[in-house]
Amino acid sequence: MDKMNSVNIAIAWCLAWGNERQPQFDITVLREMCKALRSGGEVPAAVRTIVKQVEDLQGIDKDDFPETLEKLKNDYPDLWNQTTRVGLVYGGVTKVKQYVFESAKIQEVRGASGLLDRINLVDLPAFFNQIYQPASSNERDKNLYTIQCNNVKKWLNDNFNKDYDLSEVLIPQLIIYSTGGNILAFCPAAYVHDLADAIEKRYTHETLTANSCAVGDTFRLLEIRFGLLKEKIEDTPWLDWYQQNYQKPIVQAYFGFPKNENERLEVFQNRKSFNEITTKLAILFNQRRSGNIIPGRHTNRRYPVIFETHPYLVRDGSDRRSTIMRVSEGELPRETYFSEASVRKYLVGDRAKDGDTEEPEWYINSKLEWHRGIFESWVKRFDRFLEKHDYLKTKYYGNLKPKDVEIPKTLTHVSNASNGFVAYIYADGNNMGGYIQKIRTPQKYKKFSLDVSDATEEAVFHAIAENLHPHVLKNYNNDEDHRFKNGDLVHPFEIITIGGDDIFIIVPANKALEISQMIGEKFEEIMIDRSDEKADYRIEVNKPVDKRKIHRYQPQTAKNSECKLSTSIGVLITAVNTPIYYAKDLTEQLLKSAKEKAKKLKKVEYHGGTIDFLTLKSVSMIASNVKEFRSEALIIKTSPKLRLYAAPYTLHEIGGLLKSIAALKKAKFPKSQLYQIRSLLERGKHTAILNYRYFRVRLKQGKAELKRDFEEVWCLPKDENNNGNLAPWMYDDGSLEDDKTKHIPYETIWRDMVDIYEFVEEPESEESDKSEHLTAGVES
């Protein structure tokens, strides 16, 4: 017989195991079946009927959807009569930011994220006998990962061993995905709650304080293809029922608002698919996370983990829990108080560059029994990516050797590359939920998850390699960390997390917008390249797009949106001493603003990425939130109203903004004039226009560049027949606004240009830039 894909092997395993805790066939028969299905060999006679049913399920054409339940029964009688259920479990970590950003120390933030990553990528797959082994790992690392996975399986079996060791019940093919902090996996029906409990318990066992949640349920074989069915399948509301009731509000709330008969058929088919059973699990997940009791589940999580803190006891650095140990200044750069939860974060975050699993002496002396195990650093993943792309490796490292470049231990090492300023970049996917709602099979779920996860990681690595180089520490105060000194080479970036469609990284401020723009562009490009018959991420162009309604910068040169999925990005440029929890909060607000812009632009057929950014020169600049700050300080309430900023931007506009600033810097445009024109914006529309033109006429240097790279590309009127000039303003006709009373017709990029002027580098010739980079190692 032909080989089966992993999803169908998983379904066959669950059916062959049966509904009970003991397998209905000898477990050696099940293993022989899996081996035969993987290789295309002959399956044991005892399970051939089951394999035939899985083949029947697999053979249902994607466009085949019986119009009536009677036809469904007649077309697939064996699937209709199958009574063995298939389990499905969904779970993962919740309240991630609360756990990761609990501490203000970057080592503990990095460590918290790394610990969650290890649980999701190494520990949970180990439940299913899947050993995490990156392709480029050496034998030592492979052996360490094998030991780590065997330890996890031993823990699993020690904690969940009633009739069978739980690891014996699970196989690697059961995993649909395990990325982005979540796992979705098949499971024999009798063990769904055991597996869900194991997922929750693993997070608590390793982190002590991170919140997690997992739920499971069992489903008929036919439900994997045609969605939820009633206990008596004949009672299930089907297409004929929907055609009669689609206008009822409760039906519309569930199926949507189709406009015609063809759309009604499509939305019904999209809902009545594998998507419907994952939706049921998502609802159960939210109920359990809220503390509700789930039917059939004997354990509950209504009471979160609590560590008592007596008012007269010393607390750890996060001021959340009682201290259990004090580490002196000689053993760490400064005296530090740890609780057991925080010391685990620190150990993971302060790992050695080569992934050494040995704990430091001060931790060994504490007699604590927890061990951090092996962790793959983001730098190691980055190097593995560069090994596959020689031109990027040469561009990033030049003549330097990767082993000579250190992982940054603090944000000071990152900010050293940009005069003490860093940029927090927080990105999230657009239209992910809308796309998932149209996924009808577990095979497509598996592919979609893998595609998004890989595209996100590759986009970040590509952007870093293209825009950054190993940095030589200069004017570095080595009192902060005795392990580094002036002249040392460090990677000038910090990756907090890349998971699913989420990104949180910290880079030098002078490359923040270039990196953000490239992340957005590369993500879409990679997703388009991964399109195939199973998952097509390309946009079907059905009507012409008016790019003037989308882009304010040279709309005629912008590309049309080509990918159904994209990213919105928030960027905060700030001094390195800004508290990380405060920076994280502002970056989240900027991301939310960028996503709101993306939703508006979707109305005019723009499906690409958006970026919102803010430059924070001092912590006290914003007392409340970004939206209120802009509303109160950067909107002039004259008639008409004026907006003194133009963010958020499309990816094309960000490129134009950077080009405009770079051109002015190359022309040596007087910096004092930049600030003076900015101060005149607040005096009103006409005053600003008159004074701007007065200044431009009197300029002795940069006059032509200002006209060419600012006025003619940003400030031309919307009407092509209008030869007027609004500079320094741009006109917005308000076509994207739902509430016209809030519409502000005039805005300007001038203030944004001034804010990031010092963080945009003047373009150099390619030869000089390459020469400087290749000699960096010699200079150090």
Solvent accessible surface area in square Angstrom, and as a share of the most:
residue,aa,sasa,rsa
1,M,90,0.40
2,D,122,0.63
3,K,145,0.61
4,M,15,0.07
5,N,50,0.26
6,S,34,0.22
7,V,3,0.02
8,N,1,0.01
9,I,4,0.02
10,A,0,0.00
11,I,2,0.01
12,A,0,0.00
13,W,2,0.01
14,C,0,0.00
15,L,1,0.00
16,A,0,0.00
17,W,0,0.00
18,G,4,0.04
19,N,65,0.33
20,E,121,0.54
21,R,65,0.24
22,Q,99,0.44
23,P,21,0.13
24,Q,96,0.43
25,F,54,0.23
26,D,89,0.46
27,I,23,0.12
28,T,70,0.41
29,V,33,0.19
30,L,0,0.00
31,R,110,0.40
32,E,97,0.43
33,M,0,0.00
34,C,5,0.03
35,K,137,0.58
36,A,9,0.07
37,L,0,0.00
38,R,116,0.42
39,S,72,0.46
40,G,19,0.18
41,G,28,0.27
42,E,135,0.60
43,V,10,0.06
44,P,27,0.17
45,A,73,0.56
46,A,58,0.45
47,V,0,0.00
48,R,108,0.40
49,T,98,0.57
50,I,19,0.10
51,V,4,0.02
52,K,105,0.45
53,Q,21,0.10
54,V,0,0.00
55,E,64,0.29
56,D,43,0.22
57,L,13,0.06
58,Q,81,0.36
59,G,61,0.59
60,I,16,0.08
61,D,84,0.44
62,K,129,0.54
63,D,105,0.55
64,D,44,0.23
65,F,20,0.09
66,P,2,0.01
67,E,116,0.52
68,T,57,0.33
69,L,24,0.12
70,E,113,0.51
71,K,97,0.41
72,L,0,0.00
73,K,78,0.33
74,N,99,0.51
75,D,59,0.31
76,Y,32,0.12
77,P,66,0.41
78,D,75,0.39
79,L,4,0.02
80,W,23,0.08
81,N,99,0.51
82,Q,23,0.10
83,T,109,0.63
84,T,20,0.12
85,R,66,0.24
86,V,2,0.01
87,G,0,0.00
88,L,1,0.01
89,V,0,0.00
90,Y,41,0.15
91,G,0,0.00
92,G,0,0.00
93,V,15,0.09
94,T,6,0.04
95,K,119,0.50
96,V,62,0.35
97,K,79,0.33
98,Q,102,0.45
99,Y,9,0.03
100,V,7,0.04
101,F,21,0.09
102,E,28,0.13
103,S,4,0.02
104,A,61,0.47
105,K,69,0.29
106,I,13,0.07
107,Q,22,0.10
108,E,4,0.02
109,V,0,0.00
110,R,10,0.04
111,G,0,0.00
112,A,0,0.00
113,S,6,0.04
114,G,17,0.16
115,L,0,0.00
116,L,13,0.06
117,D,25,0.13
118,R,10,0.04
119,I,0,0.00
120,N,3,0.02
121,L,42,0.21
122,V,6,0.03
123,D,0,0.00
124,L,0,0.00
125,P,4,0.03
126,A,1,0.01
127,F,0,0.00
128,F,1,0.00
129,N,55,0.28
130,Q,75,0.33
131,I,72,0.37
132,Y,47,0.18
133,Q,78,0.35
134,P,12,0.08
135,A,94,0.73
136,S,68,0.44
137,S,19,0.12
138,N,88,0.45
139,E,118,0.53
140,R,112,0.41
141,D,8,0.04
142,K,57,0.24
143,N,86,0.44
144,L,37,0.19
145,Y,6,0.02
146,T,41,0.24
147,I,95,0.48
148,Q,17,0.08
149,C,2,0.01
150,N,71,0.36
151,N,87,0.45
152,V,0,0.00
153,K,50,0.21
154,K,130,0.55
155,W,29,0.10
156,L,0,0.00
157,N,28,0.14
158,D,98,0.51
159,N,57,0.29
160,F,26,0.11
161,N,87,0.45
162,K,149,0.63
163,D,67,0.34
164,Y,54,0.21
165,D,46,0.24
166,L,2,0.01
167,S,6,0.04
168,E,69,0.31
169,V,0,0.00
170,L,1,0.01
171,I,22,0.11
172,P,46,0.29
173,Q,29,0.13
174,L,0,0.00
175,I,11,0.06
176,I,4,0.02
177,Y,45,0.17
178,S,14,0.09
179,T,31,0.18
180,G,35,0.34
181,G,19,0.18
182,N,41,0.21
183,I,1,0.01
184,L,3,0.02
185,A,1,0.01
186,F,2,0.01
187,C,0,0.00
188,P,0,0.00
189,A,11,0.09
190,A,28,0.21
191,Y,2,0.01
192,V,6,0.04
193,H,51,0.23
194,D,15,0.08
195,L,0,0.00
196,A,0,0.00
197,D,29,0.15
198,A,0,0.00
199,I,1,0.01
200,E,21,0.09
201,K,92,0.39
202,R,13,0.05
203,Y,1,0.00
204,T,50,0.29
205,H,79,0.35
206,E,6,0.03
207,T,1,0.00
208,L,31,0.16
209,T,26,0.15
210,A,4,0.03
211,N,29,0.15
212,S,7,0.04
213,C,0,0.00
214,A,0,0.00
215,V,0,0.00
216,G,4,0.04
217,D,35,0.18
218,T,29,0.17
219,F,4,0.02
220,R,29,0.11
221,L,0,0.00
222,L,0,0.00
223,E,7,0.03
224,I,6,0.03
225,R,17,0.06
226,F,0,0.00
227,G,0,0.00
228,L,48,0.24
229,L,18,0.09
230,K,102,0.43
231,E,139,0.62
232,K,129,0.55
233,I,10,0.05
234,E,98,0.44
235,D,88,0.45
236,T,8,0.05
237,P,53,0.34
238,W,3,0.01
239,L,11,0.06
240,D,76,0.39
241,W,93,0.32
242,Y,1,0.00
243,Q,55,0.24
244,Q,151,0.67
245,N,20,0.10
246,Y,47,0.18
247,Q,131,0.58
248,K,108,0.46
249,P,111,0.70
250,I,140,0.71
251,V,9,0.05
252,Q,45,0.20
253,A,86,0.66
254,Y,89,0.34
255,F,24,0.10
256,G,23,0.22
257,F,153,0.64
258,P,19,0.12
259,K,175,0.74
260,N,72,0.37
261,E,107,0.48
262,N,121,0.62
263,E,60,0.27
264,R,35,0.13
265,L,67,0.33
266,E,79,0.35
267,V,35,0.20
268,F,1,0.00
269,Q,23,0.10
270,N,15,0.08
271,R,48,0.17
272,K,11,0.04
273,S,0,0.00
274,F,0,0.00
275,N,8,0.04
276,E,9,0.04
277,I,1,0.01
278,T,18,0.11
279,T,41,0.24
280,K,71,0.30
281,L,1,0.01
282,A,42,0.33
283,I,92,0.47
284,L,23,0.11
285,F,14,0.06
286,N,69,0.35
287,Q,75,0.33
288,R,2,0.01
289,R,106,0.39
290,S,88,0.56
291,G,17,0.16
292,N,78,0.40
293,I,111,0.57
294,I,8,0.04
295,P,113,0.71
296,G,55,0.53
297,R,13,0.05
298,H,179,0.80
299,T,65,0.38
300,N,67,0.34
301,R,49,0.18
302,R,105,0.38
303,Y,169,0.64
304,P,87,0.55
305,V,72,0.41
306,I,143,0.73
307,F,80,0.33
308,E,147,0.66
309,T,35,0.21
310,H,84,0.37
311,P,102,0.64
312,Y,190,0.72
313,L,97,0.48
314,V,90,0.52
315,R,85,0.31
316,D,7,0.04
317,G,50,0.48
318,S,20,0.13
319,D,93,0.48
320,R,124,0.45
321,R,18,0.07
322,S,24,0.15
323,T,33,0.19
324,I,89,0.45
325,M,27,0.12
326,R,139,0.51
327,V,2,0.01
328,S,45,0.29
329,E,116,0.52
330,G,76,0.73
331,E,86,0.39
332,L,10,0.05
333,P,33,0.20
334,R,134,0.49
335,E,85,0.38
336,T,10,0.06
337,Y,79,0.30
338,F,0,0.00
339,S,3,0.02
340,E,54,0.24
341,A,2,0.02
342,S,3,0.02
343,V,0,0.00
344,R,17,0.06
345,K,2,0.01
346,Y,16,0.06
347,L,3,0.01
348,V,0,0.00
349,G,1,0.01
350,D,26,0.13
351,R,26,0.10
352,A,44,0.34
353,K,59,0.25
354,D,86,0.45
355,G,6,0.06
356,D,46,0.24
357,T,31,0.18
358,E,117,0.52
359,E,22,0.10
360,P,45,0.28
361,E,124,0.56
362,W,21,0.08
363,Y,3,0.01
364,I,96,0.49
365,N,89,0.46
366,S,35,0.23
367,K,165,0.70
368,L,43,0.21
369,E,155,0.70
370,W,21,0.07
371,H,121,0.54
372,R,14,0.05
373,G,20,0.19
374,I,6,0.03
375,F,16,0.07
376,E,22,0.10
377,S,4,0.03
378,W,20,0.07
379,V,14,0.08
380,K,62,0.26
381,R,23,0.08
382,F,0,0.00
383,D,35,0.18
384,R,43,0.16
385,F,15,0.06
386,L,1,0.01
387,E,96,0.43
388,K,146,0.62
389,H,57,0.25
390,D,107,0.55
391,Y,127,0.48
392,L,0,0.00
393,K,56,0.24
394,T,78,0.46
395,K,82,0.35
396,Y,0,0.00
397,Y,4,0.02
398,G,16,0.16
399,N,114,0.58
400,L,23,0.11
401,K,121,0.51
402,P,46,0.29
403,K,142,0.60
404,D,71,0.37
405,V,0,0.00
406,E,63,0.28
407,I,14,0.07
408,P,2,0.01
409,K,16,0.07
410,T,18,0.11
411,L,17,0.08
412,T,37,0.21
413,H,0,0.00
414,V,0,0.00
415,S,2,0.01
416,N,34,0.17
417,A,27,0.21
418,S,6,0.04
419,N,148,0.76
420,G,27,0.26
421,F,39,0.16
422,V,0,0.00
423,A,0,0.00
424,Y,1,0.00
425,I,0,0.00
426,Y,21,0.08
427,A,0,0.00
428,D,34,0.17
429,G,7,0.07
430,N,18,0.09
431,N,55,0.28
432,M,22,0.10
433,G,42,0.41
434,G,33,0.31
435,Y,29,0.11
436,I,55,0.28
437,Q,112,0.50
438,K,127,0.54
439,I,7,0.03
440,R,48,0.18
441,T,31,0.18
442,P,4,0.02
443,Q,37,0.16
444,K,53,0.22
445,Y,15,0.06
446,K,65,0.27
447,K,37,0.16
448,F,14,0.06
449,S,15,0.10
450,L,100,0.50
451,D,3,0.01
452,V,8,0.05
453,S,22,0.14
454,D,43,0.22
455,A,0,0.00
456,T,2,0.01
457,E,43,0.19
458,E,51,0.23
459,A,0,0.00
460,V,0,0.00
461,F,2,0.01
462,H,20,0.09
463,A,0,0.00
464,I,0,0.00
465,A,0,0.00
466,E,43,0.19
467,N,21,0.11
468,L,8,0.04
469,H,57,0.26
470,P,7,0.05
471,H,32,0.14
472,V,21,0.12
473,L,2,0.01
474,K,122,0.52
475,N,150,0.77
476,Y,11,0.04
477,N,97,0.50
478,N,74,0.38
479,D,121,0.63
480,E,51,0.23
481,D,1,0.01
482,H,128,0.57
483,R,104,0.38
484,F,7,0.03
485,K,123,0.52
486,N,83,0.42
487,G,26,0.25
488,D,29,0.15
489,L,17,0.08
490,V,0,0.00
491,H,1,0.01
492,P,3,0.02
493,F,5,0.02
494,E,10,0.04
495,I,5,0.03
496,I,3,0.02
497,T,38,0.22
498,I,13,0.06
499,G,18,0.18
500,G,16,0.15
501,D,32,0.17
502,D,54,0.28
503,I,1,0.01
504,F,6,0.02
505,I,0,0.00
506,I,0,0.00
507,V,0,0.00
508,P,2,0.01
509,A,2,0.02
510,N,26,0.14
511,K,46,0.19
512,A,0,0.00
513,L,6,0.03
514,E,39,0.17
515,I,0,0.00
516,S,0,0.00
517,Q,32,0.14
518,M,48,0.21
519,I,1,0.00
520,G,0,0.00
521,E,76,0.34
522,K,32,0.14
523,F,1,0.01
524,E,24,0.11
525,E,86,0.38
526,I,22,0.11
527,M,0,0.00
528,I,30,0.15
529,D,109,0.57
530,R,69,0.25
531,S,14,0.09
532,D,69,0.36
533,E,168,0.75
534,K,100,0.42
535,A,5,0.04
536,D,63,0.32
537,Y,0,0.00
538,R,113,0.41
539,I,37,0.19
540,E,130,0.58
541,V,105,0.60
542,N,134,0.69
543,K,116,0.49
544,P,129,0.81
545,V,40,0.23
546,D,56,0.29
547,K,49,0.21
548,R,98,0.36
549,K,96,0.41
550,I,11,0.06
551,H,6,0.03
552,R,36,0.13
553,Y,17,0.06
554,Q,52,0.23
555,P,26,0.17
556,Q,129,0.57
557,T,79,0.46
558,A,4,0.03
559,K,171,0.72
560,N,69,0.36
561,S,18,0.12
562,E,101,0.45
563,C,0,0.00
564,K,65,0.27
565,L,0,0.00
566,S,1,0.01
567,T,2,0.01
568,S,0,0.00
569,I,0,0.00
570,G,0,0.00
571,V,0,0.00
572,L,0,0.00
573,I,2,0.01
574,T,1,0.00
575,A,22,0.17
576,V,41,0.24
577,N,122,0.62
578,T,7,0.04
579,P,46,0.29
580,I,6,0.03
581,Y,123,0.47
582,Y,43,0.16
583,A,0,0.00
584,K,31,0.13
585,D,64,0.33
586,L,1,0.00
587,T,0,0.00
588,E,43,0.19
589,Q,43,0.19
590,L,0,0.00
591,L,14,0.07
592,K,133,0.56
593,S,27,0.17
594,A,0,0.00
595,K,49,0.21
596,E,73,0.33
597,K,35,0.15
598,A,12,0.09
599,K,143,0.61
600,K,68,0.29
601,L,1,0.00
602,K,90,0.38
603,K,105,0.45
604,V,27,0.15
605,E,58,0.26
606,Y,15,0.06
607,H,39,0.17
608,G,5,0.05
609,G,0,0.00
610,T,0,0.00
611,I,0,0.00
612,D,0,0.00
613,F,6,0.03
614,L,16,0.08
615,T,6,0.03
616,L,0,0.00
617,K,86,0.36
618,S,53,0.34
619,V,65,0.37
620,S,98,0.63
621,M,73,0.33
622,I,3,0.02
623,A,111,0.86
624,S,60,0.39
625,N,49,0.25
626,V,4,0.02
627,K,154,0.65
628,E,90,0.40
629,F,37,0.15
630,R,15,0.06
631,S,44,0.28
632,E,137,0.61
633,A,51,0.40
634,L,10,0.05
635,I,29,0.14
636,I,32,0.16
637,K,129,0.55
638,T,67,0.39
639,S,112,0.72
640,P,59,0.37
641,K,80,0.34
642,L,1,0.00
643,R,40,0.15
644,L,2,0.01
645,Y,26,0.10
646,A,2,0.01
647,A,7,0.05
648,P,19,0.12
649,Y,0,0.00
650,T,0,0.00
651,L,11,0.06
652,H,45,0.20
653,E,0,0.00
654,I,0,0.00
655,G,10,0.10
656,G,0,0.00
657,L,0,0.00
658,L,17,0.08
659,K,132,0.56
660,S,2,0.02
661,I,0,0.00
662,A,16,0.12
663,A,21,0.16
664,L,0,0.00
665,K,39,0.17
666,K,129,0.55
667,A,14,0.11
668,K,121,0.51
669,F,6,0.03
670,P,43,0.27
671,K,96,0.40
672,S,77,0.49
673,Q,43,0.19
674,L,1,0.00
675,Y,80,0.30
676,Q,87,0.39
677,I,3,0.02
678,R,61,0.22
679,S,64,0.41
680,L,13,0.06
681,L,2,0.01
682,E,95,0.42
683,R,165,0.60
684,G,10,0.10
685,K,33,0.14
686,H,128,0.57
687,T,49,0.29
688,A,2,0.02
689,I,25,0.13
690,L,125,0.62
691,N,40,0.20
692,Y,1,0.00
693,R,90,0.33
694,Y,116,0.44
695,F,26,0.11
696,R,24,0.09
697,V,98,0.56
698,R,154,0.56
699,L,18,0.09
700,K,205,0.87
701,Q,87,0.39
702,G,7,0.07
703,K,81,0.34
704,A,67,0.52
705,E,47,0.21
706,L,0,0.00
707,K,80,0.34
708,R,126,0.46
709,D,26,0.13
710,F,1,0.00
711,E,0,0.00
712,E,72,0.32
713,V,18,0.10
714,W,6,0.02
715,C,0,0.00
716,L,104,0.52
717,P,27,0.17
718,K,69,0.29
719,D,78,0.41
720,E,137,0.61
721,N,135,0.69
722,N,77,0.40
723,N,147,0.76
724,G,36,0.34
725,N,52,0.27
726,L,36,0.18
727,A,1,0.00
728,P,1,0.00
729,W,0,0.00
730,M,8,0.03
731,Y,85,0.32
732,D,41,0.21
733,D,73,0.38
734,G,1,0.01
735,S,56,0.36
736,L,27,0.14
737,E,39,0.18
738,D,122,0.63
739,D,60,0.31
740,K,123,0.52
741,T,118,0.69
742,K,146,0.62
743,H,41,0.18
744,I,10,0.05
745,P,21,0.13
746,Y,32,0.12
747,E,10,0.04
748,T,0,0.00
749,I,1,0.01
750,W,0,0.00
751,R,51,0.19
752,D,10,0.05
753,M,0,0.00
754,V,6,0.03
755,D,33,0.17
756,I,1,0.00
757,Y,16,0.06
758,E,83,0.37
759,F,11,0.05
760,V,7,0.04
761,E,85,0.38
762,E,66,0.30
763,P,68,0.43
764,E,109,0.49
765,S,71,0.46
766,E,142,0.64
767,E,133,0.60
768,S,54,0.35
769,D,66,0.34
770,K,111,0.47
771,S,61,0.40
772,E,104,0.47
773,H,18,0.08
774,L,46,0.23
775,T,57,0.33
776,A,17,0.13
777,G,25,0.24
778,V,131,0.75
779,E,133,0.60
780,S,62,0.40
